[in-house]
Structures are given as C-alpha cells and as structure tokens.
Amino acid sequence: MKIFSVCSARPNFVKLASVHHAFEAKGFKDHKIVHTGQHHDPLFSDVFFKELDIPLPAFNLGIHGGTNEEQQGRVEEASEKLFSEEEPDMVLVYGDVNGAVAAARAAASLKIPVAHVEAGLRSFDDTMQEEHNRIAIDTLAKLLFATERSGVSNLKKEKVGGKIHLVGNTMIDTLIRMLPSIQAQELPETLPDDYAVVTLHRPVNVDDPEQLARVVDFLNELSGKIPVIFPVHLRTQDRLRGIDVTMSDAIMCIDPLPYMTFMRLVLDARFVLTDSGGIQEETTYLRKRCFTLRPSTERPITTEIGSNRLVRLDSDKDRAAILEAADDDEPFGEIPPLWDGHAGDRIVDILLK
C-alpha cells in the first residue's frame, strides 16, 4: 500500500509529524509527503523538517498566491496529475486549508480513498473559507479522524458517508514529543520576565483597517499592564503599514518564529491573545490561558474546559477579562480525552488494518 500525506501550511506538517513517526514505528516505509506550496516563506526551510524529524516532501507542487478559488483550482489540477502518475492507495489531508480540500477533490475524482485528519470541526461561521473547506473534505472522506467529541457529533448530524473515529489530536502528539526540546530552547535575554503573547492573521482581524486599528489600540492599552510580545505574521505586517496607528514601545514586534522557539515563548507567557485555531489547542495542553479574538471557534472543547475564551473588543466585559488576566496566572488542569500523545498511533493502526 502507498499512502500520500498532502500538506500546505506549517501547522499541517506539525500534525503530520505524529502520523509519519507512527508509520515508521510500524515499519511502514511507503508514506510519502506532498507539499502543495502554500507556505513558502523563509521559516519553511530544511530546519523546520529537521526539528520535526520528518523527511522533506517527496513532491512539491509549488502553488501559492491567488484567490481561494484560483489556489484550489491549481492545486486540484496538479494533485490529479500527480496522483494519476504515482497511483497512491490512500490520500491523507490535514486540517482545513485550500490545499487540503483541493487534494481531497483530486483524489476523490480518481476514486482514491481520502482520510481527513482533524475531521468534524465546525465553527458554524459561513464567512470563514476554512468552514466551507472542512465541510467539503468531510463529505469526500472515507475515513474521518476526529480530535474531539464535538467533531464526532457534527459528523453524525451531517450523516457523512465515511467511517468516523475519535482518535485524539496529532498536533498535541507533536507538542508532547517535542516538549523537552522546546523547554531547552533559549529565548533572548532582552525579553521581559513577564509578558503576554499575541498572534493575529485572520482576515476578519487584519484585512479591515478599522478592526486592525481597534486591535492595535487595545494592544496599546494592554501593554500598559503587561509587556506584549507580538510575532507578526507576514500578512499582518503588510496590513499594519496601511493604518495610521502608533504602537506602544511596550509592544515588542518581532518576525514570525520557528515552531520550537514560538512554543517556548508561549510556555513562559502569562497568557495568549490569538485568532489561530491550533494555538487554542496548544495553550490548552500547556495549561495557559488563551483569549481568542473571534466570535466563534471550531474547537469548542477548549472553551468548555475553560482554558480558552472567545472575545470581542467591542465588549467592555471581554476587554476587562483580558486586562485582568495580566494579574492572574491560575493554570488549568483538565486535558481533553485522548490528547495523550498517541493519536498518530491510533490513526496508523486504523489505516493499516
């Protein structure tokens, strides 16, 4: 059997790493990595793959840029050509990016079974492209690997045709595996002893100049209570140049960080303010308080156990909660079921049966 894993963005490779290591542990050698090319910035180098201890992609489609529709169309065309030539027996896709749904469509059109890692997550926000991608992939997949119970419930309600398995979270697998190396990372001595971490990249927060200005105004207010470390996404860097707002000197804007360095930064942070999906999960495992600058989340388990709170900056109550967190470092003790470092093993056991 030949199995292809198709990934497009850095977080997907973090999820894939657990699956690849599980294949290796079982002695299965014919697992090939396909990179669609969506993330192609300098951070996405040989060092990234070396850190995760996974091989460089066997195939790189080199596709990035363009609208969602253009990107999906080009990836689907290139994937169909690759799959026709290489004839994999199964295609795994991860998460909800454009490359995942395009590769799933290409495989399905060739009657190649699709497996979706991180299936069933729903934000119920139709304005998010990722929500449409998630639903489309799950309608095509023959195997659906859910990270949390809400995913299983959503898939059952939608009456999808594939087999549903609650397996846990492969991103957490990688975090657990890498934690000793993350803890050994050295951060610059210039960092303050106590700080909050901020990450922003979603269009809803950075593409609207008024909302982005509102975010920066709040970060200025927050930095009056606690220093703020802000690794600025490349997309956000471009948008910040277009607004007339001055950032406080207590906000340390830095370039995006490699995986292990960023996780070390989070490990020492008082709390995190983000609009990312994966960081909501990673902070939950690390028992860090997380505030998600979105009206909804596709990872409801994080809000149910209380590690994550959805916030809106037009809410005085939400703004106050974030500011109060600067004085509160109470950890969280509950970890979601099956977030135990063995999700990749469960997935590979099912695939190889």
Sequence and secondary structure as in RCSB ss.txt:
>XXXX:A:sequence
MKIFSVCSARPNFVKLASVHHAFEAKGFKDHKIVHTGQHHDPLFSDVFFKELDIPLPAFNLGIHGGTNEEQQGRV
EEASEKLFSEEEPDMVLVYGDVNGAVAAARAAASLKIPVAHVEAGLRSFDDTMQEEHNRIAIDTLAKLLFATERS
GVSNLKKEKVGGKIHLVGNTMIDTLIRMLPSIQAQELPETLPDDYAVVTLHRPVNVDDPEQLARVVDFLNELSGK
IPVIFPVHLRTQDRLRGIDVTMSDAIMCIDPLPYMTFMRLVLDARFVLTDSGGIQEETTYLRKRCFTLRPSTERP
ITTEIGSNRLVRLDSDKDRAAILEAADDDEPFGEIPPLWDGHAGDRIVDILLK
>XXXX:A:secstr
  EEEEE SHHHHHHHHHHHHHHHHTT   EEEEE SS  STTSSHHHHHHHT    SEE     S HHHHHHHH
HHHHHHHHHHH  SEEEEETTSHHHHHHHHHHHHTT  EEEETTT     TT HHHHHHHHHHHH SEEEESSHH
HHHHHHHHT SSEEEE   HHHHHHHHHHHHHHT    TTS SS EEEE   HHHHTSHHHHHHHHHHHHHHHTT
S EEEE  HHHHHHHTTS     TTEEEE    HHHHHHHHHH SEEEE  SHHHHHHHHHT EEEE SS  S H
HHHHTTSEEE  TT HHHHHHHHHHTT         TT SS HHHHHHHHHT 
